[in-house]
């Protein structure tokens, strides 16, 4: 059955590319593909990719001996540390425009690294299909190494995750077994704090800012215009983006639906960054007063009142449930009777089948698509590691919403994430 799922999904993917007038890109290609971003993929293509990722992994785990699988997983630090080396050394940058590749000696000379050690690192990554060894000890970029170029925001995300985050992850077990931090949900009692002496909230730097842009790109920030029936929303409807950073999600939405209005709310310094960002990217929205910038501390303050929509994107996963309830309660106080709340976050599913849950993977895959959606569960661990917080299931979102005075309306598909809609109860 797994082989049948793989075969039928491959046909679906080939058909989607052919319909768009393209061939499926090869791994050796360094050119952008037509479906490289989540918002560019049809629902059929996205599902087929998830099935292939899940089924291929499940098949390989089923036929390989258990010791091989478990030991490979237990010492899998090699890829993150290798990514850290090549990203910091800007190896992908050196190989841009050089399809014939460069000798490892040249790459080592330019980066100041030992050629033997760098060559071994690149060969391990090439064995995992990131970079390619075009001749013995000669390496070139490929489809998977291009995002590591320093001009791509994804490289900032890779650097952040393979440096300060992985340093913290090493101390996760110590944090979970220390009586002082074992039961805490405070960011000051997280593994990240133990490793760095400061929570991530105090660790912002230039690379982290780039990493958040990269995070938005790989997880489908641009999916928002496709994830809700915005074409049915009346003109001049107002969306309050609570904790929206510089407002990049709203800017993308307004580009496709310019009839909307936006209120961007975040801490004062962040709101100022938002003003500068919109002035550079969409000054007419400021001139026409279609975007407003209002500082807020969402734990203490209520958002702007009586907006048509309130939007929270990857905000609640930073906080334990007790703090989420403060945010949601303040939002609820601001809502008009016909206002709606949209929570844009990863929505976890159990790995076992549940008749009450829709959109489960086809048999014999795990109900939650297994390796096809592994990023959601890795990110849940990441939230535990960094903030002592979590990603949540749909029922957990519904439970929080109900307690804060909301009524659950619908879960909208938004690529890897979900868009959980509530109305005022």
C-alpha positions in Angstrom: 0.0 0.0 0.0 2.8 2.4 0.7 4.3 1.7 -2.7 0.9 2.4 -4.3 0.6 5.7 -2.4 4.1 6.7 -3.6 3.3 5.8 -7.2 0.0 7.6 -7.4 1.4 10.7 -5.7 4.3 10.8 -8.1 1.8 10.8 -11.0 -0.1 13.7 -9.3 3.1 15.7 -9.0 4.2 15.1 -12.5 0.7 16.1 -13.7 0.7 19.3 -11.8 4.1 20.3 -13.2 3.0 19.4 -16.8 -0.2 21.4 -16.4 2.0 24.4 -15.6 4.2 23.8 -18.5 7.2 22.7 -16.5 9.2 19.6 -15.8 9.8 18.4 -12.3 13.1 20.1 -11.4 16.2 18.0 -10.8 18.2 18.1 -7.7 21.2 19.5 -9.6 19.1 22.6 -10.8 20.0 25.9 -9.2 17.1 27.8 -10.9 13.9 28.6 -8.9 11.1 26.2 -9.5 7.5 27.2 -10.2 6.2 25.7 -6.9 9.1 26.5 -4.5 7.0 28.5 -2.1 3.9 27.0 -0.2 1.5 29.6 -1.6 2.4 28.6 -5.1 1.3 25.0 -4.7 -2.2 23.7 -5.3 -3.9 21.7 -2.6 -3.4 18.6 -4.8 0.3 19.2 -5.2 0.8 19.9 -1.5 -1.0 16.8 -0.5 0.9 14.6 -2.9 4.3 16.0 -1.6 3.2 15.3 2.0 2.2 11.7 1.1 5.5 11.0 -0.6 7.5 12.4 2.3 5.5 10.4 4.7 5.3 7.1 2.7 9.0 7.0 1.7 10.1 7.6 5.2 7.6 5.0 6.6 8.7 2.5 4.0 12.4 2.9 4.7 11.8 2.7 8.5 9.8 -0.4 8.0 12.3 -2.4 6.0 15.6 -1.2 7.7 16.7 -3.0 10.8 15.5 -1.2 14.0 19.0 -0.7 15.4 20.1 1.1 12.2 17.1 3.4 12.3 17.4 4.2 16.0 21.1 4.8 16.0 20.9 7.0 12.9 18.3 9.1 14.7 20.1 9.2 18.1 23.4 10.8 16.8 22.0 13.0 14.1 23.8 16.1 15.1 26.0 15.9 12.0 23.7 17.8 9.6 23.0 20.8 11.9 26.6 21.4 12.7 27.6 20.9 9.1 25.0 23.4 8.0 26.3 25.8 10.6 29.9 25.5 9.2 28.9 26.0 5.5 26.4 28.8 6.2 28.9 30.8 8.3 31.6 30.2 5.8 29.2 31.3 3.0 30.1 28.3 0.8 26.9 28.6 -1.2 27.7 32.2 -2.0 31.1 31.2 -3.4 29.5 28.6 -5.7 26.8 30.9 -7.2 27.2 31.1 -11.0 29.7 28.2 -11.0 27.9 25.1 -12.3 31.2 23.4 -12.8 31.9 23.8 -9.1 35.1 24.8 -7.3 37.8 22.5 -5.8 37.6 22.2 -2.1 41.1 23.6 -1.8 39.8 26.9 -3.3 36.7 26.9 -1.1 38.9 26.3 2.0 41.3 29.1 1.0 38.5 31.6 0.6 36.8 30.6 3.9 39.9 30.1 6.0 39.0 26.5 6.7 41.1 23.3 6.5 40.5 21.7 3.1 40.4 18.1 4.3 37.8 18.9 7.0 35.7 21.1 4.8 35.7 18.5 2.0 34.5 15.8 4.5 31.7 18.2 5.7 30.6 19.0 2.1 30.7 15.3 1.1 28.4 14.4 4.0 26.0 17.1 3.0 26.2 16.1 -0.7 25.4 12.5 0.4 22.2 14.0 1.8 21.6 15.8 -1.5 22.6 19.3 -0.3 25.4 20.5 -2.6 26.7 18.1 -5.2 30.2 16.6 -5.8 30.6 17.1 -9.5 34.1 15.7 -9.6 36.2 14.2 -6.8 36.7 17.0 -4.3 35.0 19.5 -6.5 31.6 20.8 -5.2 28.8 22.9 -6.7 25.5 24.3 -5.6 22.2 22.5 -6.3 18.5 22.9 -5.6 18.9 22.3 -1.8 22.0 24.4 -1.2 20.8 27.6 -2.9 18.7 28.7 0.2 21.9 28.7 2.2 23.2 31.8 0.3 23.6 34.7 2.6 21.1 36.8 0.5 18.4 34.3 1.2 16.6 34.8 4.5 16.4 31.1 5.0 20.1 31.1 5.6 19.5 33.3 8.7 17.0 30.7 9.9 19.5 27.9 9.4 22.1 29.9 11.2 19.8 30.6 14.2 18.6 27.1 14.5 22.1 25.4 14.2 23.8 27.9 16.5 22.0 29.3 19.6 19.0 27.0 19.4 20.9 23.7 19.1 23.3 24.8 21.9 20.2 25.1 24.1 18.7 21.8 23.0 21.7 20.0 24.4 20.5 21.1 27.9 16.9 20.1 27.4 17.1 17.0 29.5 19.0 18.8 32.3 16.2 21.4 32.3 13.4 18.8 32.4 15.0 16.9 35.3 16.1 19.8 37.4 13.5 20.3 40.2 13.8 24.0 39.9 12.8 24.1 36.2 11.1 20.7 35.6 7.5 21.9 36.0 8.0 25.5 35.1 6.4 27.2 32.0 8.5 30.3 32.4 10.9 31.3 29.5 13.4 32.1 32.3 13.4 28.4 33.2 13.8 27.1 29.6 16.8 25.2 28.2 17.5 28.3 26.1 17.9 30.4 29.2 20.0 27.8 30.8 22.4 27.8 27.8 22.6 31.5 27.2 21.7 33.2 30.5 18.9 35.2 28.8 15.6 34.2 27.2 15.1 34.5 23.4 13.0 37.7 24.1 16.3 39.4 25.1 18.4 37.7 22.4 17.1 39.5 19.3 19.9 40.4 16.8 20.2 41.0 13.1 20.4 37.3 12.2 17.3 36.6 14.3 15.4 39.2 12.3 16.5 37.6 9.1 15.6 34.2 10.5 12.0 35.3 11.2 11.7 36.4 7.6 13.0 33.1 6.5 10.6 31.3 8.8 7.8 33.1 7.2 8.9 32.0 3.7 9.3 28.3 4.4 6.2 28.0 6.5 3.8 29.8 4.2 3.5 33.4 5.3 2.1 34.2 1.8 -0.6 31.6 2.3 -2.9 34.1 4.2 -4.5 35.6 1.1 -5.5 32.0 0.0 -6.5 30.7 3.4 -9.7 32.6 4.0 -12.7 33.9 1.9 -11.3 37.5 1.8 -13.2 38.1 -1.5 -16.5 37.9 0.5 -15.3 40.4 3.1 -16.9 43.9 2.7 -14.7 46.8 1.5 -13.1 48.8 4.3 -13.3 45.9 6.7 -10.5 46.4 9.4 -8.1 43.7 10.5 -6.2 44.3 13.7 -2.9 42.4 13.6 -2.0 41.8 17.3 1.6 41.1 17.9 2.2 41.3 14.1 5.8 42.5 14.1 6.5 44.8 11.2 3.2 43.7 9.6 4.7 41.7 6.7 1.7 39.3 6.7 -0.8 42.1 6.5 1.2 43.8 3.7 1.0 40.6 1.6 -2.7 40.4 2.3 -3.4 44.0 1.4 -1.5 43.7 -1.9 -4.1 41.2 -3.0 -7.0 42.7 -1.3 -6.4 46.5 -1.2 -10.0 47.2 -0.1 -9.1 46.1 3.4 -7.8 48.3 6.3 -5.1 47.2 8.8 -4.3 48.2 12.4 -0.8 47.0 13.3 -0.2 46.5 17.0 3.0 45.5 18.8 5.4 46.9 21.3 6.4 50.6 20.6 9.8 49.8 19.1 8.4 47.1 16.9 5.6 49.4 15.7 8.2 52.0 14.6 10.0 49.3 12.6 6.6 48.5 11.0 6.2 52.2 10.0 9.6 52.2 8.4 8.9 48.9 6.6 5.5 50.0 5.2 6.9 53.4 4.2 9.5 51.5 2.1 7.2 48.7 0.8 3.8 50.3 0.5 3.8 54.1 1.2 0.4 54.6 -0.5 -1.3 52.6 2.2 0.0 55.1 4.8 -0.9 58.1 2.6 -4.4 56.8 2.1 -4.7 56.0 5.9 -5.4 52.3 5.2 -2.9 51.2 7.7 -2.6 52.4 11.3 0.2 51.8 13.8 -0.8 51.5 17.5 1.6 50.3 20.2 0.3 47.7 22.6 1.4 45.4 25.5 -1.0 42.6 24.7 -0.8 41.2 28.3 -2.0 44.5 29.8 -3.8 46.4 27.1 -6.8 45.7 25.0 -6.4 46.0 21.2 -8.1 48.7 19.2 -11.9 48.2 19.7 -14.5 47.0 17.2 -12.4 45.8 14.4 -13.9 43.3 12.0 -11.1 40.8 12.4 -8.4 40.2 15.0 -5.4 38.3 13.8 -2.8 36.4 15.8 0.0 34.8 13.7 2.5 32.5 15.5 2.0 34.5 18.8 0.3 32.1 21.1 2.9 29.3 20.5 5.5 31.6 22.3 3.5 31.4 25.6 2.2 29.0 28.1 -1.6 28.6 28.3 -1.9 31.0 31.3 -0.4 33.8 29.3 -2.3 32.9 26.2 -5.5 33.4 28.2 -4.5 36.9 29.1 -3.9 37.7 25.4 -7.2 36.1 24.3 -9.2 37.7 27.1 -8.0 41.2 26.1 -8.8 40.5 22.5 -12.3 39.4 23.4 -13.0 42.6 25.4 -12.2 44.6 22.3 -14.5 42.7 19.9 -17.8 43.8 18.5 -20.7 41.3 18.4 -19.9 40.4 14.8 -16.1 40.5 15.0 -14.0 37.4 14.3 -10.7 36.2 15.6 -8.2 34.4 13.3 -5.4 32.4 15.0 -2.7 31.4 12.4 -0.6 28.7 13.9 0.5 25.1 13.5 -2.3 22.8 14.5 -1.0 19.4 15.7 -2.8 16.1 15.3 -2.3 12.9 17.2 -0.3 10.2 15.5 -3.2 7.7 16.0 -6.5 7.8 14.1 -9.4 9.6 15.7 -12.9 9.5 14.2 -13.6 13.0 15.4 -10.7 14.5 13.4 -11.0 15.5 9.8 -8.3 15.5 7.1 -6.3 12.5 8.3 -3.7 10.9 6.1 -4.7 7.9 4.0 -4.0 4.4 5.3 -1.5 3.0 6.1 0.3 6.3 6.9 0.2 7.7 10.4 -2.9 9.8 10.8 -0.9 13.0 11.1 1.1 12.4 7.9 4.1 11.3 9.9 7.3 12.6 8.3 5.3 14.6 5.7 4.4 17.1 8.5 7.3 16.5 10.8 8.2 20.2 11.0 5.1 20.8 13.2 6.2 18.4 15.8 9.9 19.5 15.6 8.6 23.0 16.1 6.6 21.9 19.2 9.9 20.6 20.6 11.6 23.9 19.6 9.0 25.9 21.5 9.6 23.7 24.6 13.4 24.2 24.2 13.3 27.9 23.7 10.3 29.3 25.5 8.9 26.5 27.7 5.8 26.9 25.5 4.1 24.7 22.9 2.3 24.2 19.6 -1.3 23.0 20.1 -4.0 20.7 18.8 -7.2 22.1 17.5 -9.0 21.0 20.7 -6.5 22.9 22.8 -7.2 26.0 20.7 -10.9 25.5 21.1 -10.6 24.9 24.9 -8.7 28.2 25.3 -11.1 30.1 23.0 -14.2 28.8 24.8 -12.8 29.9 28.2 -12.0 33.3 26.9 -15.5 33.8 25.5 -15.2 32.7 21.9 -17.1 30.3 19.7 -15.2 28.1 17.4 -16.3 28.5 13.7 -13.9 26.7 11.4 -10.4 25.4 10.8 -9.2 26.8 7.4 -6.4 25.0 5.6 -3.3 27.3 5.3 -0.6 24.9 4.1 1.6 23.6 7.0 -0.3 25.9 9.4 -4.0 26.2 10.1 -6.2 29.3 10.4 -8.5 28.8 13.4 -11.6 31.0 13.2 -13.6 32.1 16.2 -16.5 34.5 16.6 -17.7 36.3 19.7 -19.7 33.8 21.8 
